Amino acid sequence: MPAVTVENPLTLPRVTAPEGVAARPVLAVSTAPQGFEGEGFPVRRAFAGINYKHLDPFIMMDQMGEVEYAPGEPKGTPWHPHRGFETVTYIIDGIFDHHDSNGGGGTITNGDTQWMTAGSGLLHIEAPPEHLVMSGGLFHGLQLWVNLPAKDKMMPPRYQDIRSGSVQLLTSPDGGALLRVIAGSLDGHEGPGITHTLITMVHATLRPGASVTLPWRSDFNGLAYVLAGRGSVGAERRPVHMGQTAVFGDGGSLTVRADEKQDGHAPDLEVVLLGGRPIGEPMAHYGPFVMNTREELQQAFDDFQQGRLGRIPAVHGM
């Protein structure tokens, strides 16, 4: 766990919430159910059971793995369509290939992110490279779906390849937390991801016993998903552990703490912090399509069946 680290965090810019800012209370903590996706890789459904009013503009998030594959076991997804939203694939450990019918794609590994704006629609595939299938190995990552407002749902597709070395690295005043800003802004520090919907995405690593209180835009919602380890959230110190999502209420700051004692396989607390400005529009979601009305969903299915969302490139055909 995670590839993007620094030897001395105190060399990084330090972030803390100013005094007097209202702390965000913890409204709820939910535990992600486990299942399988694509060709059979294990996932945790991070947002399952959470009311959409607390998630908007986020739709869903899967933690993929952490799993140690034997030779021949690594799995991915077959070709499938998307329309009306963006997918953010963040690989913490392992390797994943992406190809789409719009010509986007590449290989991501160890802290890289692929940001695909489906917009008006495309087909894409995500799979481990052949050499990983042959050798097996560790695989761990996240996929987040971010909604698009009605005005952007039919925009041309776009692909961003965000390398691990381009993320904005920050720390807490005592150096106990390493903060990786993947997209959006944290205390004026900008991440490399270019977003249509205003969001912030941060991967934080907290050493045992460390805490961090971050400024958080009051017009954004606030979510914290625990990738690994144990800790607590909010001024009330609500306990959280791997596979749980904390939903924060209104305020200008949020707090995360790592327990003094961690599990042997997870030496630190690993948390993904998400915030975004709610879109506040009706959402019609079914499978790989996220639109505003049922009629638009039907149109998306019709366009897919008629081949209007693109075709599988010959070199990647079945």
N, C-alpha and C positions, 0 to 999 in steps of 0.2 A: 504494500500500500504505500502511498502515492509516490509517483516518480519525481514530481516537481518539489524539491526541497532545497534548503540552503543550510550551510554549515553553521552560520551565526545569524539568527533572525534579527538580532539587534542592529544589524547593518541596514535593515529595511525601514521604510517609512512606518511610523507608528500611528495607530488609529484608536481613538476612544470617543465615547459619547460625551458631549459637554455636560457639566453639572446643571441640574435643574430641569433636564429634559424628562418628560414623562416616560416611565418604563412601560413597555407593552406587557400586559398580563397574558398568561397562558390560558386559552379558552378550552383547549382539548388536547389530548394525546391519543393517537390511534396506532394500532399495530398492523403492519402490512401483511396480508395473507400471501402465501407462497403458491406458485403455480409454474406453468411452462409456457414458452412462447416460441413462435417460429417452428423450427425443426425439432424443438425439444430442449432448448436451454432454460435453466431454472431462473425464475424472476421473483422478486417481491414487489407487489403492487402498492407503491408508497402512499397513494392518495385514496385507496379504497375506503369507502364509508364516510369520507369527509364531504360535507355539504359544499356544493359548487360555489356558493356565495363567498366562502373562505378561500377558494382556489383561484377564481377568476383573476388573471387571464391564463392560468395554467390548467391543463386538461387532465393529464395523467403523467406519472413517472414510474418507470420500472428500474429497480436495481437488478442488474444482470450478473449472476454469480453472487459471491465469489466462489469459483469452482476450479478445481485442479483436474483437467481433462487427461485421460489416458490416451495413448496413440489411437487415432481413428475416431475419437469421441467428439472433438469440437464441432459445434453446430451454429447455424445462423438462421436467416429467414429467406424464403423464396422471393421471387419477384412479386411485388404487390404495389397497389396504387395509393396515392395520397392527394388530397385537395383541401385547401382552406386553412392551413395552419403550418407551423414550423416544427421540425424535429431537431433536438439537440442531443447528440450522442457523444458522451464523455467517457473515454477509456482510461481507467486507472491502472490496470495491469492487463497485459496481453496485447493482441493485435486484431484489428477488424478491417475488412475491405468494404468499401461502399462504391456502388455504381448506380447511375440513374439514366433515364431515357433522355434527359436534357443535356447530357455530356458531362455532368459533374461527377466527382468521385475521387477516391484515393485511399490510402492506407493510413490508419491512425493507430497510435500505440503509446502507452505509458504517459498519460497526462495530456494527450491531444484531444481535440474536440472537432466534430463535424457538425456544421449548422446548415440544415437544409430547409429552405423556404419552399414548401410545395406550391403555395399560391394556387394558380389556376389548375394545376395538376400535373403529375408525372408518375412514372413507375420507377421503383428502385429496389435494390437488393443489398443485404448486409450479410457478410459471411466471413469466417476466418480464412486466411490465405492457405493454399494447399500445403505449404511446409508445416504450418501449425497443426493442420489436420493429421499429418503424418507423424509429427513428433509428440503431440499433446502439449499440455502446459497450463499455466495459470491464466484465468480470464475473469475480469471484474470490470464492470462499468455501469453507466446510467444512461437511460434514454428518457428525455423530458419532451413533452408536447406542449407547445405554446400557441394559444389561439391568435388568430388575426382578426382585426375588426372588419366589418362588412366591406368597407372601402378598399381593403387590401386583399380580400380573399381570392380575387381573380387576377392578381398581379403575376407577371412572369416569374417562373421558378428561379431560385438563386441558390448557390452553394458556396459555403465558406469553409475553408480548411484552417483551423486555428491550432497552431503548434504549441506544445507545452511551454516552450521558451518565451512565448509572447504574452502569457498571462501576467497580470499585474500582481506582484507579491507585496504583502503588507504584514505587519505584526501588531501585537498588543503592546502596551507600554513596557511590560516586563519581559517581552520576548517569548512568553509562554504559548502563544498561539501564532500559527502560520496561516495567513489568509491568502487564498488564490482567487483573484477577481477574474472570472471568465467572461462575464458580460455585464454591462451596465456600469454604475458608478457607486463607489463606497467612499464617503467622506471626501469627494472630489477626485478620487483616483479611478481612472477609467479602465475597464477591461476591454479586450480586443474584439469581442463579439459584437457585430452590428445587428441591432434589433429593430424590427418594425414596431412591435408592441413594447412599451417601456417596462423593462424588467431589470433586476439585479440577480446575478447568480454567483455565489461564492462557495468555494470548498475550503473549510477550515479544519486544521489539525491542532488539537489542544493537548499539551503534555499533561500527565497525571497531576491533578490538583490545580491546574491553570484555569483561569476564567477570562472572558472578554465581554465587554459591553460596547456594542457598536451603535453608531448613529444610524437610524433607519427612516427613510422618507415617510412622512406621516400620511401621504396619499397612496402609499403602497400597502399591500397586505404583507404578512410575514409568516414564513414557514421554515421549519428546521427538520431535516430528515437525517437520522443517524445511520451512517454507513457502517460504523464499527465502534465498539467500546461502550462505555457507560458514563453517564453524567447527569446534569440537571439543566433546566431551562427556566428563564424568568426570575424575577426578584423573589418569587415564592419557592424557588428551587424544586420545581416539579421533576421527578425522576424520569429519565429516558434511557433507552438502550438500543442496541442494533435492531434495525427494522421498524423503528417507531418514528412517527411524524408529529411534531408539536405545531399547533396552530396558535398564533399570537393575535391578540386583540389590538386596539388602537393605541398609538403612542409614538414617541420619537426615538426610542432605543430598544434594543433587545439584548438579552444576556444569555450566554451559554457557559457552563462550567463542566470540567472533566472531574470524575471521581478520583480520589487519591489512589485507589487500587483498581487496576484494569485487569481484564482477562488476559491470560498468557498469550493467546493468538492475536490479540489486538492491544498493543502497548499504549496506544493513544486513543483519544476520542476523535472520530472523524465525522464531520457534519457538513451537509450541504444546506446552505441558507438561500432561500428564494424570496423575492419580493417583486411585485408588479402592480401597475396601475390597473384596476379592474376595467374591463371593456364595457360591461354593463349592457350588453346586447343579448337578445335571445340566442340560444345555442341549440342546434340540431346536430347530434353526433351519432353516427352509426359506423362501426368498424373503422376503416381508414379515411373517412370523410367527416369533416367538421364544418358545418355551414350554419346559416341562420334560420332556415325554414325547412320543412319536410319536402317541399317542392324542389328546393335547391339540392337536397340530398338525392332525390330521385333523378334529377338532372345529372348529378355527378356519376351515379351508377350507370345511367344511359350512356354518358360520354365515355366511361371506362369500357363498357361492353362494345361500343362502336369504334374503339381504338383511338379516341380523340384525346386521351391523356398521354399519348406517346406509345412507342413500341419498343420491345426489348432489342437492344443493339445486337447485331448478328454475332459479334465476337463473344457476347455473353448470353446467347440464346440457349434454350433448353434442348 
